[in-house]
Amino acid sequence: MDNTLDKRDRAAADTPWWRIRMMWLVIGGPLVVVVAAFVTLAAALRHPDPVLSTAPVAGSTADTPAVQARNHAATPQR
């Protein structure tokens, strides 16, 4: 029986790293994350969000309370 274990150990030592399934589990997770990051970067560069105008629309007062609150929060204390 010890002879079989020795053959298995020798076979495992001679196996290249890309043939070991556990290595793909270790490398696979981070590799998927890096690929997803590049896909996200490509999508962000290809379809950027439009710049919104901060100029008020004539006759619209719907944003007035929000704008006043934002300006009040950004004003330093005296």
mmJSON file of the N, C-alpha and C atoms, coordinates in Angstrom:
{"data_MODEL":{"atom_site":{
"group_PDB":["ATOM","ATOM","ATOM","ATOM","ATOM","ATOM","ATOM","ATOM","ATOM","ATOM","ATOM","ATOM","ATOM","ATOM","ATOM","ATOM","ATOM","ATOM","ATOM","ATOM","ATOM","ATOM","ATOM","ATOM","ATOM","ATOM","ATOM","ATOM","ATOM","ATOM","ATOM","ATOM","ATOM","ATOM","ATOM","ATOM","ATOM","ATOM","ATOM","ATOM","ATOM","ATOM","ATOM","ATOM","ATOM","ATOM","ATOM","ATOM","ATOM","ATOM","ATOM","ATOM","ATOM","ATOM","ATOM","ATOM","ATOM","ATOM","ATOM","ATOM","ATOM","ATOM","ATOM","ATOM","ATOM","ATOM","ATOM","ATOM","ATOM","ATOM","ATOM","ATOM","ATOM","ATOM","ATOM","ATOM","ATOM","ATOM","ATOM","ATOM","ATOM","ATOM","ATOM","ATOM","ATOM","ATOM","ATOM","ATOM","ATOM","ATOM","ATOM","ATOM","ATOM","ATOM","ATOM","ATOM","ATOM","ATOM","ATOM","ATOM","ATOM","ATOM","ATOM","ATOM","ATOM","ATOM","ATOM","ATOM","ATOM","ATOM","ATOM","ATOM","ATOM","ATOM","ATOM","ATOM","ATOM","ATOM","ATOM","ATOM","ATOM","ATOM","ATOM","ATOM","ATOM","ATOM","ATOM","ATOM","ATOM","ATOM","ATOM","ATOM","ATOM","ATOM","ATOM","ATOM","ATOM","ATOM","ATOM","ATOM","ATOM","ATOM","ATOM","ATOM","ATOM","ATOM","ATOM","ATOM","ATOM","ATOM","ATOM","ATOM","ATOM","ATOM","ATOM","ATOM","ATOM","ATOM","ATOM","ATOM","ATOM","ATOM","ATOM","ATOM","ATOM","ATOM","ATOM","ATOM","ATOM","ATOM","ATOM","ATOM","ATOM","ATOM","ATOM","ATOM","ATOM","ATOM","ATOM","ATOM","ATOM","ATOM","ATOM","ATOM","ATOM","ATOM","ATOM","ATOM","ATOM","ATOM","ATOM","ATOM","ATOM","ATOM","ATOM","ATOM","ATOM","ATOM","ATOM","ATOM","ATOM","ATOM","ATOM","ATOM","ATOM","ATOM","ATOM","ATOM","ATOM","ATOM","ATOM","ATOM","ATOM","ATOM","ATOM","ATOM","ATOM","ATOM","ATOM","ATOM","ATOM","ATOM","ATOM","ATOM","ATOM","ATOM","ATOM","ATOM","ATOM","ATOM","ATOM","ATOM","ATOM","ATOM"],
"id":[1,2,3,4,5,6,7,8,9,10,11,12,13,14,15,16,17,18,19,20,21,22,23,24,25,26,27,28,29,30,31,32,33,34,35,36,37,38,39,40,41,42,43,44,45,46,47,48,49,50,51,52,53,54,55,56,57,58,59,60,61,62,63,64,65,66,67,68,69,70,71,72,73,74,75,76,77,78,79,80,81,82,83,84,85,86,87,88,89,90,91,92,93,94,95,96,97,98,99,100,101,102,103,104,105,106,107,108,109,110,111,112,113,114,115,116,117,118,119,120,121,122,123,124,125,126,127,128,129,130,131,132,133,134,135,136,137,138,139,140,141,142,143,144,145,146,147,148,149,150,151,152,153,154,155,156,157,158,159,160,161,162,163,164,165,166,167,168,169,170,171,172,173,174,175,176,177,178,179,180,181,182,183,184,185,186,187,188,189,190,191,192,193,194,195,196,197,198,199,200,201,202,203,204,205,206,207,208,209,210,211,212,213,214,215,216,217,218,219,220,221,222,223,224,225,226,227,228,229,230,231,232,233,234],
"type_symbol":["N","C","C","N","C","C","N","C","C","N","C","C","N","C","C","N","C","C","N","C","C","N","C","C","N","C","C","N","C","C","N","C","C","N","C","C","N","C","C","N","C","C","N","C","C","N","C","C","N","C","C","N","C","C","N","C","C","N","C","C","N","C","C","N","C","C","N","C","C","N","C","C","N","C","C","N","C","C","N","C","C","N","C","C","N","C","C","N","C","C","N","C","C","N","C","C","N","C","C","N","C","C","N","C","C","N","C","C","N","C","C","N","C","C","N","C","C","N","C","C","N","C","C","N","C","C","N","C","C","N","C","C","N","C","C","N","C","C","N","C","C","N","C","C","N","C","C","N","C","C","N","C","C","N","C","C","N","C","C","N","C","C","N","C","C","N","C","C","N","C","C","N","C","C","N","C","C","N","C","C","N","C","C","N","C","C","N","C","C","N","C","C","N","C","C","N","C","C","N","C","C","N","C","C","N","C","C","N","C","C","N","C","C","N","C","C","N","C","C","N","C","C","N","C","C","N","C","C","N","C","C","N","C","C"],
"label_atom_id":["N","CA","C","N","CA","C","N","CA","C","N","CA","C","N","CA","C","N","CA","C","N","CA","C","N","CA","C","N","CA","C","N","CA","C","N","CA","C","N","CA","C","N","CA","C","N","CA","C","N","CA","C","N","CA","C","N","CA","C","N","CA","C","N","CA","C","N","CA","C","N","CA","C","N","CA","C","N","CA","C","N","CA","C","N","CA","C","N","CA","C","N","CA","C","N","CA","C","N","CA","C","N","CA","C","N","CA","C","N","CA","C","N","CA","C","N","CA","C","N","CA","C","N","CA","C","N","CA","C","N","CA","C","N","CA","C","N","CA","C","N","CA","C","N","CA","C","N","CA","C","N","CA","C","N","CA","C","N","CA","C","N","CA","C","N","CA","C","N","CA","C","N","CA","C","N","CA","C","N","CA","C","N","CA","C","N","CA","C","N","CA","C","N","CA","C","N","CA","C","N","CA","C","N","CA","C","N","CA","C","N","CA","C","N","CA","C","N","CA","C","N","CA","C","N","CA","C","N","CA","C","N","CA","C","N","CA","C","N","CA","C","N","CA","C","N","CA","C","N","CA","C","N","CA","C","N","CA","C","N","CA","C","N","CA","C","N","CA","C","N","CA","C"],
"label_alt_id":[null,null,null,null,null,null,null,null,null,null,null,null,null,null,null,null,null,null,null,null,null,null,null,null,null,null,null,null,null,null,null,null,null,null,null,null,null,null,null,null,null,null,null,null,null,null,null,null,null,null,null,null,null,null,null,null,null,null,null,null,null,null,null,null,null,null,null,null,null,null,null,null,null,null,null,null,null,null,null,null,null,null,null,null,null,null,null,null,null,null,null,null,null,null,null,null,null,null,null,null,null,null,null,null,null,null,null,null,null,null,null,null,null,null,null,null,null,null,null,null,null,null,null,null,null,null,null,null,null,null,null,null,null,null,null,null,null,null,null,null,null,null,null,null,null,null,null,null,null,null,null,null,null,null,null,null,null,null,null,null,null,null,null,null,null,null,null,null,null,null,null,null,null,null,null,null,null,null,null,null,null,null,null,null,null,null,null,null,null,null,null,null,null,null,null,null,null,null,null,null,null,null,null,null,null,null,null,null,null,null,null,null,null,null,null,null,null,null,null,null,null,null,null,null,null,null,null,null,null,null,null,null,null,null],
"label_comp_id":["MET","MET","MET","ASP","ASP","ASP","ASN","ASN","ASN","THR","THR","THR","LEU","LEU","LEU","ASP","ASP","ASP","LYS","LYS","LYS","ARG","ARG","ARG","ASP","ASP","ASP","ARG","ARG","ARG","ALA","ALA","ALA","ALA","ALA","ALA","ALA","ALA","ALA","ASP","ASP","ASP","THR","THR","THR","PRO","PRO","PRO","TRP","TRP","TRP","TRP","TRP","TRP","ARG","ARG","ARG","ILE","ILE","ILE","ARG","ARG","ARG","MET","MET","MET","MET","MET","MET","TRP","TRP","TRP","LEU","LEU","LEU","VAL","VAL","VAL","ILE","ILE","ILE","GLY","GLY","GLY","GLY","GLY","GLY","PRO","PRO","PRO","LEU","LEU","LEU","VAL","VAL","VAL","VAL","VAL","VAL","VAL","VAL","VAL","VAL","VAL","VAL","ALA","ALA","ALA","ALA","ALA","ALA","PHE","PHE","PHE","VAL","VAL","VAL","THR","THR","THR","LEU","LEU","LEU","ALA","ALA","ALA","ALA","ALA","ALA","ALA","ALA","ALA","LEU","LEU","LEU","ARG","ARG","ARG","HIS","HIS","HIS","PRO","PRO","PRO","ASP","ASP","ASP","PRO","PRO","PRO","VAL","VAL","VAL","LEU","LEU","LEU","SER","SER","SER","THR","THR","THR","ALA","ALA","ALA","PRO","PRO","PRO","VAL","VAL","VAL","ALA","ALA","ALA","GLY","GLY","GLY","SER","SER","SER","THR","THR","THR","ALA","ALA","ALA","ASP","ASP","ASP","THR","THR","THR","PRO","PRO","PRO","ALA","ALA","ALA","VAL","VAL","VAL","GLN","GLN","GLN","ALA","ALA","ALA","ARG","ARG","ARG","ASN","ASN","ASN","HIS","HIS","HIS","ALA","ALA","ALA","ALA","ALA","ALA","THR","THR","THR","PRO","PRO","PRO","GLN","GLN","GLN","ARG","ARG","ARG"],
"label_asym_id":["A","A","A","A","A","A","A","A","A","A","A","A","A","A","A","A","A","A","A","A","A","A","A","A","A","A","A","A","A","A","A","A","A","A","A","A","A","A","A","A","A","A","A","A","A","A","A","A","A","A","A","A","A","A","A","A","A","A","A","A","A","A","A","A","A","A","A","A","A","A","A","A","A","A","A","A","A","A","A","A","A","A","A","A","A","A","A","A","A","A","A","A","A","A","A","A","A","A","A","A","A","A","A","A","A","A","A","A","A","A","A","A","A","A","A","A","A","A","A","A","A","A","A","A","A","A","A","A","A","A","A","A","A","A","A","A","A","A","A","A","A","A","A","A","A","A","A","A","A","A","A","A","A","A","A","A","A","A","A","A","A","A","A","A","A","A","A","A","A","A","A","A","A","A","A","A","A","A","A","A","A","A","A","A","A","A","A","A","A","A","A","A","A","A","A","A","A","A","A","A","A","A","A","A","A","A","A","A","A","A","A","A","A","A","A","A","A","A","A","A","A","A","A","A","A","A","A","A","A","A","A","A","A","A"],
"label_entity_id":["1","1","1","1","1","1","1","1","1","1","1","1","1","1","1","1","1","1","1","1","1","1","1","1","1","1","1","1","1","1","1","1","1","1","1","1","1","1","1","1","1","1","1","1","1","1","1","1","1","1","1","1","1","1","1","1","1","1","1","1","1","1","1","1","1","1","1","1","1","1","1","1","1","1","1","1","1","1","1","1","1","1","1","1","1","1","1","1","1","1","1","1","1","1","1","1","1","1","1","1","1","1","1","1","1","1","1","1","1","1","1","1","1","1","1","1","1","1","1","1","1","1","1","1","1","1","1","1","1","1","1","1","1","1","1","1","1","1","1","1","1","1","1","1","1","1","1","1","1","1","1","1","1","1","1","1","1","1","1","1","1","1","1","1","1","1","1","1","1","1","1","1","1","1","1","1","1","1","1","1","1","1","1","1","1","1","1","1","1","1","1","1","1","1","1","1","1","1","1","1","1","1","1","1","1","1","1","1","1","1","1","1","1","1","1","1","1","1","1","1","1","1","1","1","1","1","1","1","1","1","1","1","1","1"],
"label_seq_id":[1,1,1,2,2,2,3,3,3,4,4,4,5,5,5,6,6,6,7,7,7,8,8,8,9,9,9,10,10,10,11,11,11,12,12,12,13,13,13,14,14,14,15,15,15,16,16,16,17,17,17,18,18,18,19,19,19,20,20,20,21,21,21,22,22,22,23,23,23,24,24,24,25,25,25,26,26,26,27,27,27,28,28,28,29,29,29,30,30,30,31,31,31,32,32,32,33,33,33,34,34,34,35,35,35,36,36,36,37,37,37,38,38,38,39,39,39,40,40,40,41,41,41,42,42,42,43,43,43,44,44,44,45,45,45,46,46,46,47,47,47,48,48,48,49,49,49,50,50,50,51,51,51,52,52,52,53,53,53,54,54,54,55,55,55,56,56,56,57,57,57,58,58,58,59,59,59,60,60,60,61,61,61,62,62,62,63,63,63,64,64,64,65,65,65,66,66,66,67,67,67,68,68,68,69,69,69,70,70,70,71,71,71,72,72,72,73,73,73,74,74,74,75,75,75,76,76,76,77,77,77,78,78,78],
"pdbx_PDB_ins_code":[null,null,null,null,null,null,null,null,null,null,null,null,null,null,null,null,null,null,null,null,null,null,null,null,null,null,null,null,null,null,null,null,null,null,null,null,null,null,null,null,null,null,null,null,null,null,null,null,null,null,null,null,null,null,null,null,null,null,null,null,null,null,null,null,null,null,null,null,null,null,null,null,null,null,null,null,null,null,null,null,null,null,null,null,null,null,null,null,null,null,null,null,null,null,null,null,null,null,null,null,null,null,null,null,null,null,null,null,null,null,null,null,null,null,null,null,null,null,null,null,null,null,null,null,null,null,null,null,null,null,null,null,null,null,null,null,null,null,null,null,null,null,null,null,null,null,null,null,null,null,null,null,null,null,null,null,null,null,null,null,null,null,null,null,null,null,null,null,null,null,null,null,null,null,null,null,null,null,null,null,null,null,null,null,null,null,null,null,null,null,null,null,null,null,null,null,null,null,null,null,null,null,null,null,null,null,null,null,null,null,null,null,null,null,null,null,null,null,null,null,null,null,null,null,null,null,null,null,null,null,null,null,null,null],
"Cartn_x":[0.825,0.0,0.868,1.979,2.875,3.433,3.569,4.08,3.118,1.8,0.808,0.835,1.008,1.067,2.289,3.383,4.579,4.367,3.677,3.402,2.492,1.509,0.596,1.348,2.205,2.979,3.901,4.532,5.406,4.602,3.43,2.589,2.115,1.783,1.349,2.497,3.7,4.858,5.223,4.946,5.273,4.19,3.048,1.938,2.211,2.044,2.218,1.131,1.43,0.52,-0.833,-0.912,-2.193,-3.11,-2.592,-3.402,-3.992,-3.632,-4.123,-5.39,-6.497,-7.797,-7.835,-7.174,-7.194,-6.553,-5.546,-4.917,-5.901,-6.772,-7.759,-8.797,-9.085,-9.988,-9.336,-8.053,-7.327,-7.164,-6.82,-6.569,-7.874,-8.863,-10.098,-10.882,-11.041,-11.822,-11.251,-9.98,-9.404,-9.358,-9.168,-9.139,-10.5,-11.572,-12.919,-13.155,-12.685,-12.862,-12.098,-10.888,-10.092,-10.751,-11.238,-11.914,-13.176,-13.945,-15.158,-14.828,-13.716,-13.306,-12.982,-12.307,-12.0,-13.261,-14.202,-15.476,-16.224,-16.241,-16.893,-16.198,-14.876,-14.125,-14.445,-14.489,-14.807,-16.21,-17.172,-18.545,-18.609,-17.855,-17.864,-17.211,-16.164,-15.512,-16.31,-16.986,-17.737,-19.064,-19.698,-20.998,-20.95,-20.286,-20.205,-21.559,-21.75,-22.973,-22.933,-24.084,-24.092,-23.931,-23.307,-23.154,-24.473,-24.992,-26.265,-26.023,-26.875,-26.779,-27.291,-26.578,-27.03,-27.822,-27.971,-28.731,-30.214,-30.889,-32.311,-33.135,-34.168,-35.08,-36.023,-36.24,-37.094,-38.5,-38.976,-40.329,-40.471,-39.395,-39.478,-38.98,-39.794,-39.402,-39.413,-39.447,-39.54,-38.277,-37.125,-35.87,-35.445,-36.176,-35.768,-35.486,-36.347,-36.009,-34.733,-34.539,-33.35,-32.09,-32.17,-31.014,-30.695,-31.707,-31.465,-30.843,-31.323,-30.765,-29.317,-29.042,-27.667,-26.75,-27.193,-26.366,-26.192,-27.225,-27.126,-26.137,-26.161,-25.259,-23.823,-23.606,-22.248,-21.693,-22.525,-22.078,-21.327,-20.112,-19.381,-20.047,-19.857,-20.43,-19.671,-20.365,-19.728,-19.222],
"Cartn_y":[-1.197,0.0,1.259,1.199,2.357,2.65,1.61,1.766,2.575,2.396,3.16,4.639,4.912,6.31,6.995,6.285,6.869,7.193,6.303,6.563,7.775,7.904,9.07,10.365,10.318,11.515,11.923,10.934,11.224,11.785,11.233,11.714,13.136,13.438,14.793,15.787,15.367,16.259,16.523,15.591,15.755,16.497,16.735,17.39,18.891,19.497,20.951,21.698,22.93,23.671,23.912,24.065,24.366,23.144,21.965,20.755,20.441,21.237,21.016,21.854,21.21,21.887,22.919,22.643,23.578,24.917,24.898,26.154,27.02,26.421,27.19,27.785,27.108,27.702,28.906,28.798,29.902,31.074,30.808,31.862,32.363,31.494,31.815,32.972,33.013,34.093,35.475,35.722,37.03,37.336,36.328,36.541,37.016,36.449,36.873,38.32,38.691,40.063,41.057,40.716,41.616,41.781,40.694,40.778,41.621,41.432,42.23,43.714,44.02,45.415,46.054,45.322,45.861,46.018,45.102,45.234,46.462,46.679,47.863,49.137,49.137,50.308,50.607,49.567,49.77,50.337,49.837,50.35,51.797,52.136,53.513,54.479,54.044,54.917,55.033,53.964,53.965,54.735,54.678,55.319,56.183,57.338,58.172,58.813,59.106,59.783,61.228,61.757,63.148,64.113,65.244,66.286,67.036,67.153,67.828,69.317,70.106,71.546,71.904,72.819,73.266,74.557,75.07,76.298,76.002,76.872,76.623,76.812,76.019,76.133,77.288,78.108,79.281,78.858,79.413,79.154,77.903,77.161,75.938,76.2,75.889,76.063,74.728,73.625,72.311,71.974,72.421,72.089,73.138,74.173,75.271,74.824,74.062,73.652,72.794,71.927,71.082,71.907,72.866,73.719,74.582,75.102,75.921,75.09,73.878,73.019,72.65,72.367,72.029,73.22,74.388,75.587,75.91,75.679,75.945,74.976,73.715,72.722,72.988,73.574,73.824,75.151,75.988,77.293,77.121,77.673,77.527,78.352,77.885,78.577,79.873,80.885,82.182,82.274],
"Cartn_z":[0.0,0.0,0.0,0.684,0.698,-0.684,-1.469,-2.82,-3.681,-3.503,-4.268,-3.876,-2.614,-2.192,-2.792,-2.863,-3.45,-4.927,-5.639,-7.055,-7.223,-6.334,-6.407,-6.104,-5.106,-4.761,-5.912,-6.541,-7.668,-8.844,-9.076,-10.178,-9.897,-8.647,-8.295,-8.426,-8.115,-8.208,-9.664,-10.535,-11.951,-12.732,-12.12,-12.804,-12.912,-14.089,-14.215,-13.434,-13.056,-12.181,-12.826,-14.124,-14.755,-14.837,-14.508,-14.51,-13.131,-12.127,-10.769,-10.579,-10.263,-10.171,-9.053,-7.944,-6.816,-7.19,-8.046,-8.483,-9.244,-10.039,-10.784,-9.853,-8.733,-7.746,-7.073,-6.808,-6.156,-7.111,-8.348,-9.334,-9.962,-10.072,-10.789,-10.206,-8.883,-8.254,-8.546,-8.198,-8.505,-10.003,-10.821,-12.266,-12.774,-12.268,-12.65,-12.223,-11.05,-10.559,-11.429,-11.828,-12.682,-14.047,-14.614,-15.917,-15.797,-14.724,-14.522,-14.346,-13.704,-13.537,-14.883,-15.755,-17.078,-17.931,-17.795,-18.517,-18.025,-16.721,-16.153,-16.602,-16.629,-17.096,-18.554,-19.384,-20.804,-20.972,-20.199,-20.284,-19.815,-18.771,-18.255,-19.245,-19.915,-20.884,-22.18,-22.541,-23.795,-23.671,-22.502,-22.297,-21.031,-21.079,-19.864,-19.546,-18.28,-17.868,-18.36,-18.782,-19.255,-18.083,-18.368,-17.362,-17.273,-16.058,-15.864,-15.625,-16.183,-15.998,-14.61,-13.941,-12.627,-12.718,-13.941,-14.123,-13.893,-13.148,-12.895,-14.172,-14.307,-15.435,-15.152,-16.146,-15.96,-15.542,-14.452,-13.991,-13.144,-12.907,-12.121,-10.708,-9.733,-8.334,-7.593,-8.326,-7.697,-6.905,-7.363,-6.69,-5.672,-5.513,-4.642,-3.209,-2.534,-1.161,-1.097,-2.057,-2.049,-2.286,-3.183,-3.472,-2.255,-1.609,-0.416,0.702,0.884,1.93,1.613,0.359,-0.022,0.209,-0.191,-0.017,1.457,2.263,3.702,4.345,3.93,4.511,4.104,2.948,2.472,2.968,3.56,4.044,5.368,5.473,6.747,7.848,9.084,10.244,10.483,10.97,11.238,12.639],
"occupancy":[1.0,1.0,1.0,1.0,1.0,1.0,1.0,1.0,1.0,1.0,1.0,1.0,1.0,1.0,1.0,1.0,1.0,1.0,1.0,1.0,1.0,1.0,1.0,1.0,1.0,1.0,1.0,1.0,1.0,1.0,1.0,1.0,1.0,1.0,1.0,1.0,1.0,1.0,1.0,1.0,1.0,1.0,1.0,1.0,1.0,1.0,1.0,1.0,1.0,1.0,1.0,1.0,1.0,1.0,1.0,1.0,1.0,1.0,1.0,1.0,1.0,1.0,1.0,1.0,1.0,1.0,1.0,1.0,1.0,1.0,1.0,1.0,1.0,1.0,1.0,1.0,1.0,1.0,1.0,1.0,1.0,1.0,1.0,1.0,1.0,1.0,1.0,1.0,1.0,1.0,1.0,1.0,1.0,1.0,1.0,1.0,1.0,1.0,1.0,1.0,1.0,1.0,1.0,1.0,1.0,1.0,1.0,1.0,1.0,1.0,1.0,1.0,1.0,1.0,1.0,1.0,1.0,1.0,1.0,1.0,1.0,1.0,1.0,1.0,1.0,1.0,1.0,1.0,1.0,1.0,1.0,1.0,1.0,1.0,1.0,1.0,1.0,1.0,1.0,1.0,1.0,1.0,1.0,1.0,1.0,1.0,1.0,1.0,1.0,1.0,1.0,1.0,1.0,1.0,1.0,1.0,1.0,1.0,1.0,1.0,1.0,1.0,1.0,1.0,1.0,1.0,1.0,1.0,1.0,1.0,1.0,1.0,1.0,1.0,1.0,1.0,1.0,1.0,1.0,1.0,1.0,1.0,1.0,1.0,1.0,1.0,1.0,1.0,1.0,1.0,1.0,1.0,1.0,1.0,1.0,1.0,1.0,1.0,1.0,1.0,1.0,1.0,1.0,1.0,1.0,1.0,1.0,1.0,1.0,1.0,1.0,1.0,1.0,1.0,1.0,1.0,1.0,1.0,1.0,1.0,1.0,1.0,1.0,1.0,1.0,1.0,1.0,1.0,1.0,1.0,1.0,1.0,1.0,1.0],
"B_iso_or_equiv":[0.0,0.0,0.0,0.0,0.0,0.0,0.0,0.0,0.0,0.0,0.0,0.0,0.0,0.0,0.0,0.0,0.0,0.0,0.0,0.0,0.0,0.0,0.0,0.0,0.0,0.0,0.0,0.0,0.0,0.0,0.0,0.0,0.0,0.0,0.0,0.0,0.0,0.0,0.0,0.0,0.0,0.0,0.0,0.0,0.0,0.0,0.0,0.0,0.0,0.0,0.0,0.0,0.0,0.0,0.0,0.0,0.0,0.0,0.0,0.0,0.0,0.0,0.0,0.0,0.0,0.0,0.0,0.0,0.0,0.0,0.0,0.0,0.0,0.0,0.0,0.0,0.0,0.0,0.0,0.0,0.0,0.0,0.0,0.0,0.0,0.0,0.0,0.0,0.0,0.0,0.0,0.0,0.0,0.0,0.0,0.0,0.0,0.0,0.0,0.0,0.0,0.0,0.0,0.0,0.0,0.0,0.0,0.0,0.0,0.0,0.0,0.0,0.0,0.0,0.0,0.0,0.0,0.0,0.0,0.0,0.0,0.0,0.0,0.0,0.0,0.0,0.0,0.0,0.0,0.0,0.0,0.0,0.0,0.0,0.0,0.0,0.0,0.0,0.0,0.0,0.0,0.0,0.0,0.0,0.0,0.0,0.0,0.0,0.0,0.0,0.0,0.0,0.0,0.0,0.0,0.0,0.0,0.0,0.0,0.0,0.0,0.0,0.0,0.0,0.0,0.0,0.0,0.0,0.0,0.0,0.0,0.0,0.0,0.0,0.0,0.0,0.0,0.0,0.0,0.0,0.0,0.0,0.0,0.0,0.0,0.0,0.0,0.0,0.0,0.0,0.0,0.0,0.0,0.0,0.0,0.0,0.0,0.0,0.0,0.0,0.0,0.0,0.0,0.0,0.0,0.0,0.0,0.0,0.0,0.0,0.0,0.0,0.0,0.0,0.0,0.0,0.0,0.0,0.0,0.0,0.0,0.0,0.0,0.0,0.0,0.0,0.0,0.0,0.0,0.0,0.0,0.0,0.0,0.0],
"pdbx_formal_charge":[null,null,null,null,null,null,null,null,null,null,null,null,null,null,null,null,null,null,null,null,null,null,null,null,null,null,null,null,null,null,null,null,null,null,null,null,null,null,null,null,null,null,null,null,null,null,null,null,null,null,null,null,null,null,null,null,null,null,null,null,null,null,null,null,null,null,null,null,null,null,null,null,null,null,null,null,null,null,null,null,null,null,null,null,null,null,null,null,null,null,null,null,null,null,null,null,null,null,null,null,null,null,null,null,null,null,null,null,null,null,null,null,null,null,null,null,null,null,null,null,null,null,null,null,null,null,null,null,null,null,null,null,null,null,null,null,null,null,null,null,null,null,null,null,null,null,null,null,null,null,null,null,null,null,null,null,null,null,null,null,null,null,null,null,null,null,null,null,null,null,null,null,null,null,null,null,null,null,null,null,null,null,null,null,null,null,null,null,null,null,null,null,null,null,null,null,null,null,null,null,null,null,null,null,null,null,null,null,null,null,null,null,null,null,null,null,null,null,null,null,null,null,null,null,null,null,null,null,null,null,null,null,null,null],
"auth_seq_id":[1,1,1,2,2,2,3,3,3,4,4,4,5,5,5,6,6,6,7,7,7,8,8,8,9,9,9,10,10,10,11,11,11,12,12,12,13,13,13,14,14,14,15,15,15,16,16,16,17,17,17,18,18,18,19,19,19,20,20,20,21,21,21,22,22,22,23,23,23,24,24,24,25,25,25,26,26,26,27,27,27,28,28,28,29,29,29,30,30,30,31,31,31,32,32,32,33,33,33,34,34,34,35,35,35,36,36,36,37,37,37,38,38,38,39,39,39,40,40,40,41,41,41,42,42,42,43,43,43,44,44,44,45,45,45,46,46,46,47,47,47,48,48,48,49,49,49,50,50,50,51,51,51,52,52,52,53,53,53,54,54,54,55,55,55,56,56,56,57,57,57,58,58,58,59,59,59,60,60,60,61,61,61,62,62,62,63,63,63,64,64,64,65,65,65,66,66,66,67,67,67,68,68,68,69,69,69,70,70,70,71,71,71,72,72,72,73,73,73,74,74,74,75,75,75,76,76,76,77,77,77,78,78,78],
"auth_comp_id":["MET","MET","MET","ASP","ASP","ASP","ASN","ASN","ASN","THR","THR","THR","LEU","LEU","LEU","ASP","ASP","ASP","LYS","LYS","LYS","ARG","ARG","ARG","ASP","ASP","ASP","ARG","ARG","ARG","ALA","ALA","ALA","ALA","ALA","ALA","ALA","ALA","ALA","ASP","ASP","ASP","THR","THR","THR","PRO","PRO","PRO","TRP","TRP","TRP","TRP","TRP","TRP","ARG","ARG","ARG","ILE","ILE","ILE","ARG","ARG","ARG","MET","MET","MET","MET","MET","MET","TRP","TRP","TRP","LEU","LEU","LEU","VAL","VAL","VAL","ILE","ILE","ILE","GLY","GLY","GLY","GLY","GLY","GLY","PRO","PRO","PRO","LEU","LEU","LEU","VAL","VAL","VAL","VAL","VAL","VAL","VAL","VAL","VAL","VAL","VAL","VAL","ALA","ALA","ALA","ALA","ALA","ALA","PHE","PHE","PHE","VAL","VAL","VAL","THR","THR","THR","LEU","LEU","LEU","ALA","ALA","ALA","ALA","ALA","ALA","ALA","ALA","ALA","LEU","LEU","LEU","ARG","ARG","ARG","HIS","HIS","HIS","PRO","PRO","PRO","ASP","ASP","ASP","PRO","PRO","PRO","VAL","VAL","VAL","LEU","LEU","LEU","SER","SER","SER","THR","THR","THR","ALA","ALA","ALA","PRO","PRO","PRO","VAL","VAL","VAL","ALA","ALA","ALA","GLY","GLY","GLY","SER","SER","SER","THR","THR","THR","ALA","ALA","ALA","ASP","ASP","ASP","THR","THR","THR","PRO","PRO","PRO","ALA","ALA","ALA","VAL","VAL","VAL","GLN","GLN","GLN","ALA","ALA","ALA","ARG","ARG","ARG","ASN","ASN","ASN","HIS","HIS","HIS","ALA","ALA","ALA","ALA","ALA","ALA","THR","THR","THR","PRO","PRO","PRO","GLN","GLN","GLN","ARG","ARG","ARG"],
"auth_asym_id":["A","A","A","A","A","A","A","A","A","A","A","A","A","A","A","A","A","A","A","A","A","A","A","A","A","A","A","A","A","A","A","A","A","A","A","A","A","A","A","A","A","A","A","A","A","A","A","A","A","A","A","A","A","A","A","A","A","A","A","A","A","A","A","A","A","A","A","A","A","A","A","A","A","A","A","A","A","A","A","A","A","A","A","A","A","A","A","A","A","A","A","A","A","A","A","A","A","A","A","A","A","A","A","A","A","A","A","A","A","A","A","A","A","A","A","A","A","A","A","A","A","A","A","A","A","A","A","A","A","A","A","A","A","A","A","A","A","A","A","A","A","A","A","A","A","A","A","A","A","A","A","A","A","A","A","A","A","A","A","A","A","A","A","A","A","A","A","A","A","A","A","A","A","A","A","A","A","A","A","A","A","A","A","A","A","A","A","A","A","A","A","A","A","A","A","A","A","A","A","A","A","A","A","A","A","A","A","A","A","A","A","A","A","A","A","A","A","A","A","A","A","A","A","A","A","A","A","A","A","A","A","A","A","A"],
"auth_atom_id":["N","CA","C","N","CA","C","N","CA","C","N","CA","C","N","CA","C","N","CA","C","N","CA","C","N","CA","C","N","CA","C","N","CA","C","N","CA","C","N","CA","C","N","CA","C","N","CA","C","N","CA","C","N","CA","C","N","CA","C","N","CA","C","N","CA","C","N","CA","C","N","CA","C","N","CA","C","N","CA","C","N","CA","C","N","CA","C","N","CA","C","N","CA","C","N","CA","C","N","CA","C","N","CA","C","N","CA","C","N","CA","C","N","CA","C","N","CA","C","N","CA","C","N","CA","C","N","CA","C","N","CA","C","N","CA","C","N","CA","C","N","CA","C","N","CA","C","N","CA","C","N","CA","C","N","CA","C","N","CA","C","N","CA","C","N","CA","C","N","CA","C","N","CA","C","N","CA","C","N","CA","C","N","CA","C","N","CA","C","N","CA","C","N","CA","C","N","CA","C","N","CA","C","N","CA","C","N","CA","C","N","CA","C","N","CA","C","N","CA","C","N","CA","C","N","CA","C","N","CA","C","N","CA","C","N","CA","C","N","CA","C","N","CA","C","N","CA","C","N","CA","C","N","CA","C","N","CA","C","N","CA","C","N","CA","C","N","CA","C","N","CA","C"],
"pdbx_PDB_model_num":[1,1,1,1,1,1,1,1,1,1,1,1,1,1,1,1,1,1,1,1,1,1,1,1,1,1,1,1,1,1,1,1,1,1,1,1,1,1,1,1,1,1,1,1,1,1,1,1,1,1,1,1,1,1,1,1,1,1,1,1,1,1,1,1,1,1,1,1,1,1,1,1,1,1,1,1,1,1,1,1,1,1,1,1,1,1,1,1,1,1,1,1,1,1,1,1,1,1,1,1,1,1,1,1,1,1,1,1,1,1,1,1,1,1,1,1,1,1,1,1,1,1,1,1,1,1,1,1,1,1,1,1,1,1,1,1,1,1,1,1,1,1,1,1,1,1,1,1,1,1,1,1,1,1,1,1,1,1,1,1,1,1,1,1,1,1,1,1,1,1,1,1,1,1,1,1,1,1,1,1,1,1,1,1,1,1,1,1,1,1,1,1,1,1,1,1,1,1,1,1,1,1,1,1,1,1,1,1,1,1,1,1,1,1,1,1,1,1,1,1,1,1,1,1,1,1,1,1,1,1,1,1,1,1]
}}}
